[in-house]
Amino acid sequence: MNDVVSVDPRTGQTVEVVAQETTTDEVAQLCAAALAAASGLDALGRVGRASLLRSLSAALEARREDIVAIADRETALGPTRLGGELTRTTYQLRLFADVLDEGSYLEAAIDHAGDTPMGPRPDLRRMLVPLGPVAVFGASNFPLAFSVPGGDTASALASGCPVMIKAHGSHPATSRLCFEILDEAGRKAGAPEGTLGLVHGLRAGADLVAQPAIRAVGFTGSVTGGRALLEIIEQRPERVPFFGELSSLNPVVVTPHAANERGTTIGRELIGSVTLGAGQFCTKPGLVLVPAGAAGDSVVDAMAAAVEETAPQVLLNAGIVESFERISARLAQAPEVETLARGAAVDGPGLAVAPLLLTTRAARMPPEVTEECFGPVTVVVRYAGENELFGAIGELPSSLTAAVLRGTGETELPLTISERLRSRAGRLVYDSYPTGVAVSWAQHHGGPWPSTNTQHTSVGTTAIRRFLRPMTWQGAPAELLPAELTDGYAGIPRRIDGALVLP
């Protein structure tokens, strides 16, 4: 077995051996335990699982200082960023508890037996039920929000699904600590043995997806990694849903009015968004459409100045550094692309890179600039007139987000831009920047391929829908029905004989 090591990205040095890679047999044993736990977790009901989620939130909060310290040592993301990420995670655990309390996520519906224009109808009662054990793959860039703790784990547990987590190799010590905290808190809260499991290693991740006990997979990572897991799913005798967040360019359009009105401010704010978390956000603006002319020049000049003032950025692991250097070099060498600015040169050990700002013209935009490059780089595309702007938008891949920066009170051009971007993004952002994804009832974090391969969101309350399936009871005696589908139940919103009935 191979060692699972924890590396400090600020120095590039190994700090400790965290674990041994999980063997195929160990994965099978953990999955068997998860399968055995499924009925017990479902039997806790909405009230029991809500209590479980609130207990998990409190347990993480009680170890805040320890969690943030080890996560910073493994990721170099900084205590402020990581403290905010932990706050987000504890909040969303409590939010999913609220989702369970409210109950509309079940989509409960009752159609009583009776005559219809098609003839007699039997008694039909429908609601959503858990899929079964779920595999969750931790993401490199969010060790506390898309990893052992995070939205996938919270939404799966809320749905009633045990969770098997593949720890990311960039932060194995953080994963181990968070798992131990959650596992202990879960047991104390009455969760069945096997509700949570943790595996390490690439082979273990592949074994996990191949396990018959696993009924769905949640993944945040590269298109290449996602495709590899999909190939494994295709080879299973029984295929299961794969919910992948994969790749995103996140274009930003600056209108001429916006550039004329506040060009310097926009330029500096854009680079702040591009370099947030060292450019390792899935919502990082990777391409910015800026008008040609003096107004656009003010945006670009401010962007260049901000990049040149930016210190080297520490990336999460050696693989991301290699990918950044390779892809950014390909972008810089593409036809019609020029380098506008570079950040301070890297001087010393560690996994750091210099921020980079590139530019090209919309009329001759090469396809290379529409490729996502994870890290602190973005491409400015200058457009001369609306035809060039719309032509460039037509060449963009779909993304998680697209943003429009408008002038004060401007609506006509932003509306046309929005109509063209709507089919290419899961979230349209106005007069702001796409980095940062609020956890809420109305949030959607997804988009058309290649940003995701699903219509569902991985952030927000409706993320729970990924791990549920519809089930109908026909002609069932009351004593065999879930409580939420019995006639006298009034605790959640339900649709009864076509009419929405609120508690």
Secondary structure, 3 states (H helix, E strand, C coil): CCEEEEEECCCCEEEEEEEECCCHHHHHHHHHHHHHHHHHHHHCHHHHHHHHHHHHHHHHHHCHHHHHHHHHHHHCCCHHHHHHHHHHHHHHHHHHHHHHHHCHHHCCEEECCEEECCEEECCEEEEEEECCCEEEECCCCCCCCECCCEHHHHHHHHHCCCEEEECCCCCHHHHHHHHHHHHHHHHHCCCCCCCEEEECCHHHHHHHHHCCCCCEEEEECCHHHHHHHHHHHHHCCCCCCEEEECCCCCCEEECHHHHHHHHHHHHHHHHHHHCHHHHCCCCCCCEEEEECCHHHHHHHHHHHHHHHCCCCEECCCHHHHHHHHHHHHHHHCCCCCEEEEECCCCCCCCCEECCEEEEEEHHHCCHHHHCCCCCCEEEEEEECCHHHHHHHHCCCCCEEEEEEECCCCCCHHHHHHHHHHHHHEEEEEECCCCCCCCCCCCCCCCCCCCCECCCCCCCCHHHHHHHEEEEEEECCCHHHCCHHHCCCCCCCCEEECCEEECC
